[in-house]
Amino acid sequence: MFFIADDEGYLHTYAYTSLGIHGETVTKLGKTEVAQGGSISIISEPTIMPIGHKPILSTGGTVTCQVDDGTLASFVAAPYADIQQVSVHYIYISVLSV
């Protein structure tokens, strides 16, 4: 399962795994780099929210927001920007700002 958290102008994307070698885990997503020695690292990359946009829904990496004037606008979250097709079925958005 994936989810996105809103942090006053930034969106952070996370992946939740219920079963794994280390048990339940939550991983902050970003660009993945593989070193010559084979070690893998994820460089977290928040998505900068456009001014006046409040996130209301996210699916497949596309975030839909309500703009200050009441209209809707969409954009692709940073971890998905380089992916042509995303096959994610469950994404929950957590908006904590009021």
Sequence and secondary structure as in RCSB ss.txt:
>XXXX:A:sequence
MFFIADDEGYLHTYAYTSLGIHGETVTKLGKTEVAQGGSISIISEPTIMPIGHKPILSTGGTVTCQVDDGTLASF
VAAPYADIQQVSVHYIYISVLSV
>XXXX:A:secstr
 EEEEE SSEEEEEEEESSSTTSSEEEE EEEEE TTS EEEEE  EE  TTEEEEEEETTEEEEEETTS EEEE
E GGGTT S      EEEE    
